[in-house]
Amino acid sequence: MKKRKIAAFCLGGFCGLFFLMLFFSIIPRKWHNKSSDEEICYAKICVADNGFHSDILLPADDRTLDYKYLGYGWGDRFFFMKNPEQTGLKDKAIGGFKALFLPTATVMRVSKYSRLPKKVTCIKISEKDYLNLKKYIESSFELSENGERIFIKKDLHYRNTFYAGKGIYSALRNCNSWTAEALRKADLNTPVWGGFSFSIMLYLKTNCRERD
């Protein structure tokens, strides 16, 4: 009987925490996100959402290459680098549990896109916000003593390259939380807690004006 009470208490606590996180994931940080008359739109950025994880896509600086966009994502170092074909349902469940509830080292994934993926939302932002966004993304890479990104591995099939990331991954600061933090650097509206990818997309709107 005592074990049942403990189990029920733990289950209730977990459900309560989940609904609390869900509540704060649908509450915006800014209730009024009006476009500024002073900020001119400079660049288009995109956020890709696969239902679980979100990436930030920026235009490639060098348009002569065979890709047009670079996608950036931050996540658990072990789980994030696994290919979908290499993990079964059990491995995904175990890996997902560890990634969420055991603080772990992180990785930055850089993906090349010749065209935009299907589930993506694009908006325009000002030059100042764009530079702040890029600065935040660059600051998420762990650097060597020489100031270079620390390469981990390359996945040619998916056109992904992985580098050591800064920070610790946990349930409260996961891959989508990182995306929300990056968007806030660009003065974009985000949920109070951006742990779910769908909630980030709710408030993703342009906050600048087009040139006359």
N, C-alpha and C positions, 0 to 999 in steps of 0.2 A: 504493500500500500504506500509505503514511504517513497519507494522508487517511482511509483506512478505519479505521486505529487511532484516530485522533483522534475520528472520528465514533462509533466503538464506545465510546470512553472517555466521551464526552459523553452518549451514550445510557445507559450504565451509571450515570453520576452522576445523571442525571435520574431514572432508575428507583429508584435507591437513596434519593434525596431524597423521592420520592413515597411509597415504602413506609415511610420513617421518619415522615413526616407522618401517614400512615394509622395507624401504630402508636400514636402519641401522641394521635390523635383518638379512640381507643377506650379509653384509659386514663383513669379518673376522677381528678379532683383530690382528692376525698374518698372513702375506701373505706366510710365509715359516714356515712350521711346520715339520721340518725334525726330524727323530729319532736321539736321542743322542747316540753316541758310548760309553759314559761313564755310562749311566743309564741302569741298568739291570732290566728286567721285573720281577716284584715280585708278583703282584696279579691281578686278573681279576675283573673289575667293569663293571656294565651294566647300561644303561639308558633306561627306559621304556617310551614309548610315546603312549598315547591313542588318539592323534589328538588334544587335548586341553591342557592336563596337562602332565608333565614329572616327573618321580621319579628316584632316584638313588638307585641302588641295589648293596649291598655288600655281600660277603660270610659271612655266620653265623660263629661266632667264635667257637661255640660249635657244632660240627658235630653230636653229639649224639641225638640232638633234632629232632622233626618231620618236621623241615623245614631247607632248605639249604641256603636261602637268606633272608636278611632283606631289605625292601624297605623304603626309606626315602623321604618324601615330605613335603613341606612347603606351607601354603595357608591361605586364609581367614577363620577365626575361625568358622563363622556361615555356610557359603556356603560349605566349604570343608568337614564338618562332616555330611552333609546330605546324606542319602542313595538315589541312583537313583530312587528306587521304592517309596520313600516317597515324591517326588517332581514332580508336574505336570509341563507342559510347561510354564505356567504363573509364577509359583514359581521360576523356573530355570531362566527365563528372568529377573525377579525382583531381585533375589539373585545375578545373574551375574552382573547386572548393579550396584548394591550397592558395590559388591566386587571390581569392577574396578574403580568406580568414587568416592567412599566415603572411605577415608582411614580408615581401620578397624584393630582390633586386629587379631593376627595370631595364628596358631596351627601347631604343627609338627605331622605328621601321620607316624607311624611305621607299616609296613605291613610284614606279614610272607608269604614266598613262599616256597612250597615244590619243585617247578620246575619253570623255567623261563617262564614269560608270552610270548605271541606270538609276540607282537610288541616291540621288545627289541634289542638294539645294545650293544655288549660287546667288550671291549678292555682291554689291559693290560697296567699297569703303574708301575713305580718303587716304591720301598719301601718308599722312602722319600715323593713322591707325594701321595702315599696311606695314609700315616700317616697325611699329611697336609689336605687331603680330610676328613678323619675321624674327625680331630680336628675341622674343620669348621662345619661339621654336628653337632657335640656335642655342639658347641658354639651357635647353633641356638635354643637350648632348653632353655626355661626360667627355672631357678632353684629356689628352695625354700631356706629359710635361712639355712637349713641343707645341702645345696648343692645337693639336689635331684631333679629329673625331677618332674614337677607338673602335675600329672595325671588328665585328664578330663573325658574320658570315653573309653569304649572298645566296639568294634563292632565284636562280635564273628562270625557272619555270613561271614563277609569279612576278618576276621583275622586281623583287624586293631586296633591299640591302639593310642589314641590321647593324646598329651601333650601340655601344653602351649608353644607357640613359642615366640621368640624374634622378635622385629621389627614390622613395620606397613605395611600392604598390600595396594597396590594402583595400578592404571593402569600402572604406570611407573616401579614399582617394584612388579611384580606378582610372581606366583608359578614357572614359567619357568625362570624368572630372577634369582631366588634363585638357581635353578639348574645350570645355567650358572656360577654364582658366585662360587659355590662349585667346578665346574670343573676347573675353572681358578686357584683355590688353588692347584690343581693337575697339574698345568702347561700345561693344555690342551687348544687347540684353541677353541674359541667360537665366536659368532657374537658380533659386537659392542654393540648391544642391544639384549639381549636374551629373549625377552618377548613372542616369539612364540616357541612352542615345536619343530616344524619341522625344524626351523633354527638351533637349537642346534645340531640336528642330522646330519646336513650337514658337520660339521667339526670335528665330533667325531672320532678321529683316535689315534692309539697307538703311543706313543712318547718315547718308550724304545726299547731295543733289547733283544732278547732271550739269555739265557746262551749258551755258546759254548759247 
